[in-house]
Amino acid sequence: MLMRLEIRDFAVISNMVFEPSYGLNVISGETGAGKSLIVDAISLILGAKASRNLIRSGKSSCFVEACFDCSDLSAAEFTDMLNDSGIDAEDGTLIISRTVYDSGKSIARINGAGVTMTVLKEITSFLVDIHGQHDTQRIFDEKSHVALLDSYGGEELTAARENYLSHLADYRGVVTRLRQISSSPDYLDRRREYLEYVVKEIDEAGFCDGDEEKLHEIKEKLQVNEATALGLSDALASLTGDGTGRCASDGVKYAAQSLSGVSAKDSSVRNIAERANNISLELDALTQDLNRMSDDLEYDPSLKEETERRIGLLYDLKAKYGSTIKEINEFAEQSRTELSSIDDNKDLEKKLQKDRRAIEHELLDAAYKLTAKRTEAAGCLSSEIVAELSDLEMNGARFEVSFTRHEKSKFFSSSGIDDVAFRFSANPGQELRPLSSIVSGGEASRIMLAIKNILSRCDSTPTLIFDEIDTGVSGKASRAIANKLRSISVAHQVLCVTHTAQIAAGAHCNFMLSKTVSDGDTQTVCDALDYQGRIREVSRLLSGDYKDSSLNLARELCESF
């Protein structure tokens, strides 16, 4: 969940700290106070496009930082993504920041490490989901309906879709091959040349399972030995000379001989002469040891060169034929099988036609199973949405998921063999119509909320944000939306920007944004409201003032939740 949001020099916000709690957090304020700026700032954290227009007048940059508690997020994909990006989140905390400069460029960091926008979007997609006006437009778009239905359908529907897509890939591969043969008379000759090249290249490389690990072990050992050999060589050159002049060993030996001659006449030099002689003997022994180690060291420059060549060759093969040696060799075996089947154009085309018919039969079976799973899920979804709409003061509303079979020319698409569309009727006696025909903002908001409430039950995203979803509703409908948001907040942290008193009254925690003007400078501030502050804000939303009658009504409304 979002624990803390800090915003600096962002539009009319100079410096703001927003600390939401568990449950339903409602943000309200006067029109123009900048309520949606908090959502805009979070959007920036989620990877939204940066603009220099976001920067406060007179400043060179703006800064947004969000602190998330992700200790309850155990999805393997999320953990793997953090590990792959080198992000340490051992304490279950992610601190994500984004700085936007007046040049238009921005820098994003997660726990201090710089990340690309792609990584930022992928990681934050597990943390926050924002629902607002654009989501209502998405629900109107029939192209999104099949994805929404699949999200609701769960693991069985997901498995059916993946099975269909796997067969579709095989089918499209065979169809492509047939088109190539029919459209290009020399296709088989070029195909044979390619397959022969593949088999020859992989066979000549001769890689076996386990070779990659062995090569890297050899390379690492050779790198260590190379460094050792260089060190030994430098040490020997210092002791024994490199042909440019007297070496250290000769110098010490000469000094020992000179001191030995002097000590025969002057006993005071005897001690230092013995020391020089001992050093000379030790240097001789050291030289012998270094020579022996150098001779025993296993280092062959040609082996290092060959090892690096083999590793480079393996990388080239992996880039072309598979991510592992096993996959590369399997590719070669498949190429051999295909080579043996290329006798002439007619025979191969006949075989591919037979393969196409068999795969098409399997694909059609997978498509029918996918449709069956979707139809089953559609019935449950329709029933649940009707129940949700009833809770949202839309009694008598009907909702249905329709399936229209594709034309034969467009039969197999990536979404299946049917077009899926949501149909809706707000009142009894009215025919079901496409959602795009809804003209009431209140109806659109409630349908969106009903769908989101249902989908949120199978959504593990910790924080859900609703930006002014109460557009076009009031009275009992607003109260119903407040109850629905509270229901969602049982399993999620919910942030909601609103102008409706009922929703503000139903919050677990209230925040109010207001504008202040000082010395001609406008600033937006965010205040966390206590109980009395909450009553006053609900009163303002109800009547625009703080009269006793309005305050009493606001108190009753707050205490009714």
N, C-alpha and C positions, 0 to 999 in steps of 0.2 A: 504494500500500500504506500501511497504518497505520505511521507511524514512532514516534509518541509519544502517550501518553494520560496526561493529568494529572487527578487526581480530588481534590477538596477538600470536606471536610465532607459526605460522601455516606454516609448510613447509619452503619456502624461504621468507615468510612474517614476518618481525619483529613486526611492528605495522602499521596497515593501517586502515583508516576510509573511507568508501565508502558511499556517500550520493546521491542516485539517485533521479530523479524528476518524475513528471507526464510524460506521453507520452512514446516515444521510447528512451531508454537509450542504447547506443552502447558502448561496451567494446572492444578495439583493442590493438594491441601491437606486438612487435617482436615475432617471434617463440621462444618458451621456456621462455617467460617472465612471464608465470604463469597466463594467462588470465582466464583459467578455474578454477583457485584456488578460485576465488570469488564464482563460482557456487558450488564448492566443500564445501566451508564454509557454504553457504546457505543450502546445502544438509544436513550438520551436524545439523543445526538448525531445519531442517524438520524431524530429527530422523534417519538419515543414520547411518550405523554401524561405530562406532568409532575405530580408530586404532592408536597405539602408533607411527606408521610411519608418522602420520600427524604432530607430534611435531617437532619443529625446533631443529636442532642439538645443543646440549649443554643445552637444557632447559628440565625441568621436567614436563611441561604441556603446553597445548595450550588452547586458549580461543577465543570463537566467541560469539558476542552479536548482536542481531538484534532488531531494534525498528520498530514496525508496527503501523500504524494508521488504526484501524478497526472500526472507528465510523460509516462508511457506511455499515458495515456488520450487517444486521438485521435478518439473518436466525435464526429461533427459535432453531434449533438443535445446532447451534454454541453457542448461549447464554446459553442454558441449559447445554451444556458441560462445559462452564466456571463456571457456578454456582455450578454444581455437583463437580467440582474439587477445589472449594473454591478459585477461582481466581477473584480478583477484577479488573474490567476494566471500571470503571465508566466514566473515562475521554476519553474512546475510544482508549487508548494506551496499547499495549502489548509489554513488553520488555522480549525477550526470549534469554537465554544464555545457552551455553554448554561448559563445561570444560572437556578436555580429559587429563588424567594423564598417566605417563610413565608405569604405571602398566597395562594399557589397559582399565581401568575403566573410566567412565565418569559420570558427574552430570549435569542434565538439570534443569533449573529454568524458571518459567514464572511469571513475576512481583514479583520476590523474593521468590516465593513458589516452593519448590522442586516438580518435577513431574516425573512420570514413562515414559519410552519410548513410551508406548502405548498411554498414554494421550497426550504426545508431538506430536506424529504422527497424532492423531485424530484432535487436535486443529489446527495444522499448515496446515492440508490438506485443510482448508477453506481459507488459506492466500496466498499460493504460489503453482504454478504448473510448474514443470520443464520439458521442451521438448528438447530432444537431440537425440544422436545416438540410445539409447535404445528405444526411442519412435518409430523410424523408424522400428526397429526390431519388435516391438509390432504390428505395422500395417501390417507387413509381416505375422504375426502369425494369421492364420484363426480362431483360437479359440477366439481371441479378437474381431472379426468383429461384432458378434451379440451384444456385450456390447457397441461398438461404435455406432452401428445403434440405439440401445435403448436409448443411451444418446441423440441422435439427435431427436428421435421421440417425446419427450416431455411428458406431463402429461397423455394424452390419451393412449399412448403406455405403459407408466409405469403402469397405472391402469389395462390395459389388461394383462400385465405380472404378476402383483400381483394376479389378479383373477385366472389366470392359475395355479400359484404356490399354491394357497390356495386349489384348487380342486385336484392338484397333491398330496398334503400332505394327503388329505382325502383318495384318491385312494390307495396310498402306505400303509396307515394304514390298510385298509381292506385287501389288498393283503398279508400283513405281517401276519394278524390274520389267514387267510386261510392257509397259509403255516405252521403256528404253529400247527393248528389243524390236518392237513394232515401228518405232520412229527412226531407228538408226541401223541400217543394214550391217555396218561394221562394228556394232556394239559388242558382239560375241568375241571378235578378234581382240578388241581393246580390253574386254573383260578378262580374256584368257591371259593376255600379257600382264595385266595387273596382278592376277592371282598367282601367276608363275613367279613374278617379282616378289610378292609377299612371302610365298613359301620359301624361296631361295634366301631372302634376307633373314627370315626368322631361323631357318635351319642352319645357315652359316654362323649365325650368332651363337647358337647352341646353348641357350640358357636353360637351366633346370631349377626347380623349386629349391629355394634356400641359397641360390647363388648371390642374390642381391645382398643379403646379410653378410655372407662371407667376404664379398668384395669390399664392403664398407669396413669390415674388421681389418682386412689386409691394408686398406688405405690408411686407416687410423694408426696401425702399428708402424707402417712405413714412414708416416709423417713424424712419429715420435723418434724412430731410428734415424731419420734424416737429420733432425735437430741434434740428436746425440752425436752423430758422426761429425757434424759441423763443429760442435763444441770440442770434441776430442782432437779434431784436426787443428783448430785454432790453438788449443793448449799445447799440442806437440810442436807447432810452429814457433811458439813463444819459447819453448824449452830448448829445442834442437836447432832452431834457425830455419829461415826460408831462403837461404842463399844470398841474402842481401848484406850480411855482416855478422859480427859476433853475436851468438845467442846467449840466453840467460844461463844455460848449463855450463857453457865454456867460460863465461865470465866468472861464475862462482868458482869453478875449478881453478882458473888462473889466480883468483884472489886467494884461494886456500893454499896453493903452491907458494905464492909470494909470502904469505904470512908464516908458512911452515919454515921457510928459509930464514926469516927474521927471528923466529922464536928460538932458533938454535943459538943465537947470540944474545938475545934479550928475553929472559924468562917471563917478563911482564906481559909479553905478547902471546905466551904459550896457550892461555885459556881461549883467547879469541881465535887463534889459529885452529885449535881443535873444533871449535864451533863451526868455523868455515868449512873444515874438512867434513864434518858430519852433514852439513847442509849439502855439500857437493855429492856425498854418497846418497843422501835422501833424494836429491834431484835425479840421479842416475836410476834409482829404484822406481821413482815416479814415472820417468820416461819409459822404462820397461813395461810398467803396468798399463800406461796409456796405449803403448804399441800393441800389447796383448788384447786389451779391450777393443781396440780399433779393428784388429784382425778377426776377433770373435763376433763382432757386431754383424747381424744379418741385415744388410741394406744393399739393395740393388736398384740403381736409378732406372734401369730398363724395366724392372718389374713394376716400379711406381708408375712409369709412363704407360705400361700396358694395362695396369689396374684402372687408371683414370680413363683410358680409352674405352675399356669395357663398361665402366659405369656410364660414360657419355653415350655409348651405343645403346645401353639398356634404357636410358632416359628417352632417347629418340624412338625406340620401339614402343615404349609405354605411351608416348604422345600420339602414336599412330594406331596402335592395335589393342591396347588394354592397360589397365592401371596396375596389373601384377604380372609376374612371369607366367603364372597359370593361365590368365586370360589371354596373354600373347600367344602361348602355345595352342590354346583352344582356337584362337582365330586362325592360326596356321592350319589346324586340322579341318576346320570348316572350309577353308580355302581349298584344301586338297579334295574334299568331298565335292565341292562345286566344280572344281576342275575336271574331275572324273565324269561329271554329269554333262559336261559340254561336249556333245558329239556333233550336233549341228543345230541350227536355229530352230528347226521344226520340233525336234525331240525336247529341247529345253523349254520351248514355249508351251508344248503340251504338258510337260511336268509342272510348270508354273501355273497353268490354268487349273490343273488338278489340285495343286496346293491352294490356289485361291478359293476354289469351291469348298474345300475342307475347312479352311480358316474362316471363310464367310459364314459357314454353318455354325462354327463355334462362336464367332462374333455375334451372330444373331441371337444365339442362345444366351450369351452374356448380356446382350442388350435387353432382352425380354426380362431377365432376372433383375436387371437394374431398374427397369420400369416398374416391376412388381414391388420392389423394395420402396421405391419412391411413392408409389400409389398407397402403400401401407402407411408410410410416414405422413403422406399428405392428409389422409383421413384423421390421424391423430392430431396433426398440426391445426387443421381446420377446427376441430372440436375445441382444442385448447384456446385458440384465438377468439372464438365466439364467446367462450367463458370469460376470457380476459376482457373483451369488449363490454360484456354485461357488467363486469365489475367497474368498468370505466364509464358507466351511465350511457351505454349504447345498447339497451335492450332491444331485441328484435333484429339486430344486425346479423347478417349472414356473411360467411367467408368460405371460399372454396378454392382449391388448387385444381386447375384444368390441365389436361394433357392433350396435345394435338400432334398426331403422327406426322413426321416429316415427309415431304415429297420424296419419291424414289431417287431423284437426282441429288438430293441432299440427305440421303437416308442416314448414313453413318457420320455423325459429327462428334466432336470431342465431348459434347454434353450428353450424347445418347441419341436415341431415335425419336425423341419427342420434344416438342416445345413445351416448357412449363410456365404457367402464368397464374398469378393470383387474381381472383375475382372477388368483388365486394358489393354488398348492398346494405345501405345504412338503415333502411326502414322496411318493415313487412310490406309485401306486395310489390316492391320494386325489383326489377330484374337484376341479376348479377352482372356487374360491369367491370372493366379493367380498373385497377387502382388509379391509373393515370387520369381517369374521368372524375376523380374526387376533386371538388372545388373548395370544400370547406377546410380551412387550415386546422380547425379543431379536430375534425374527423381524421385528417392525415396524421396529426400529432399522436392521437390516441391509438391508431392502428400501428404506427411505428413503435410506440411504447409497448403495446401488447406483444408484438413480434420480438422486440428486444428483451422483454421480461421472460418470455419463453426460452429464447436462445441463451439468455444469461445463465440458465440453470445448468447448461452443459458447457459453459464458458468459464475457464479457469483464470481469466484476466482479473487481477486483484482490484483494479480501480476503474470504475465506469463514470464517464462524465456526460451529463445531459445539458446541452446549451439551449435554454429557452424553448423547451419542447412543449410548453403550455400555451404556445401561440394559438389564439382563436378559441380558447376555452375559458370558462368561468364557473362560479357556483359549484354545484354538485360534481360536475365533471372535474373541476380543479381538485376538489377533495378526493375524488377517486384516483386521480393521478398521484396525489401525495401519498395515498395508501399504497399504491403500486410501487412507488419509489422506495418507500419504507420496506416493502416486501423484498425488493431487490437488494436492499442494503443489509439484509440478514446474511447474505453470502458474499457481498462485495462492499468495498468502500465506494460510496456514491457521492459525486460532486454535482450540484445542479445550480445553474444560473437561472433565476426566475424573477418575474414581476408580479407573481400571484401570492396573495396572502395565505391561502390554504396550504400551499406547498411550503412556504416559509414557516408556517405554524407547525407543520409536521416534521420539521428537521430535528435531528439529534444535536446539531451544532450549527449556529448561524453566524454568518459574516456579512458585514455591510460595507460597501464601497461608497465613498463620498469624495467630492472635489473641494479643494481649498485653494484660495487665491491669495498670495502674499507677495507684495511688491511687484504686482503685475505678472507673477509666475504661477501657473496652474499646476497643481499636483493632485494625484489620486491616492487616497489612503485606504487601508483595509483594517477594520476593527472586528475582533471577535466579540460577539455580544453575550452578555450574561443574561439571566432570566428576564430581568426588567428591560434590558436592551432589546431582547427578542420581542417582548410584548409591545414596546414602542414601535419597532419596525413593522410588525404585523398590523398594528393600528394605522401606521402611515400608508401601508399597501391597501388597507381596507377603505380608508376615507380621505387620506391625504393630510390628516391632522392628528393631534394627540388629545382630543377632548375626552372627558371621562367616559362618555357613552361608547366612544370608539375603543378606548383602552379596555373597558370591561368586556366588550365583544371580542377583542383580540385575546384577552386572557381566557375566555371561555373556549375560543377556538383552539388555542395552544393546549389547554388542559384536556381537550376532547380526544387527543391522540394517545 
